[in-house]
């Protein structure tokens, strides 16, 4: 109960065949295979890249840039959370 058996699978495949047609199914299968290859390739590349510790990246900013950024964040906080009366 609740499993997919042979009759359900056959009905599903027939519906897919009717929706896409016999000419588009090979193209659809090919594009799905290529997408799967690209996904696996991306996962392998992501695992191969070394992860830098958080403190290693050096960020340089002038005092004026820092003050402007802090002022903008404070202004956004005031706009998002108006003082209650």
C-alpha positions in Angstrom: 0.0 0.0 0.0 1.4 3.4 -1.0 4.1 1.9 -3.2 4.5 2.4 -6.9 3.9 -0.8 -8.7 4.1 -1.9 -12.3 0.6 -0.7 -13.4 1.1 2.8 -12.0 4.5 3.0 -13.6 3.1 2.0 -17.0 0.3 4.6 -16.7 2.8 7.2 -15.7 5.0 6.4 -18.7 2.0 6.5 -21.1 1.0 9.9 -19.8 4.5 11.2 -20.3 4.6 9.8 -23.8 1.3 11.5 -24.6 2.3 14.9 -23.1 5.7 15.1 -24.8 5.4 12.9 -27.9 7.8 10.3 -29.1 10.0 12.8 -30.9 10.7 15.0 -27.8 11.3 12.2 -25.3 14.9 11.5 -26.4 15.7 15.2 -26.4 14.2 15.5 -22.9 16.2 12.5 -21.7 19.4 13.9 -23.2 18.9 17.3 -21.5 18.2 15.7 -18.2 21.4 13.6 -18.5 23.5 16.7 -19.3 21.9 18.6 -16.4 22.8 15.7 -14.1 26.4 15.7 -15.4 26.8 19.5 -14.9 25.3 19.2 -11.4 27.8 16.4 -10.4 30.7 18.4 -11.9 29.7 21.4 -9.9 29.5 19.4 -6.7 32.9 17.9 -7.4 34.5 21.3 -8.0 32.9 22.8 -4.9 34.3 19.9 -2.8 37.8 20.3 -4.4 38.1 24.0 -3.6 39.8 24.6 -0.2 37.6 26.5 2.2 39.3 29.6 3.7 38.9 30.3 7.4 36.8 33.3 8.2 39.6 35.4 9.7 42.0 34.9 6.7 40.3 37.3 4.3 41.6 40.9 4.7 39.1 43.7 4.2 40.3 47.2 3.8 38.0 50.2 4.3 38.5 53.8 5.1 37.1 55.3 8.2 34.8 57.5 6.1 33.4 54.4 4.3 32.9 52.6 7.6 31.1 55.6 9.1 28.8 55.8 6.0 28.0 52.1 6.2 27.2 52.3 9.9 25.0 55.4 9.3 23.1 53.6 6.5 22.5 50.6 8.7 21.2 52.8 11.6 18.9 54.6 9.2 17.6 51.3 7.8 17.0 50.0 11.4 15.1 53.2 12.2 12.9 52.9 9.1 12.2 49.2 9.7 11.5 49.6 13.5 9.9 53.0 14.2 9.9 54.1 17.8 6.8 53.0 19.7 4.7 55.7 21.4 
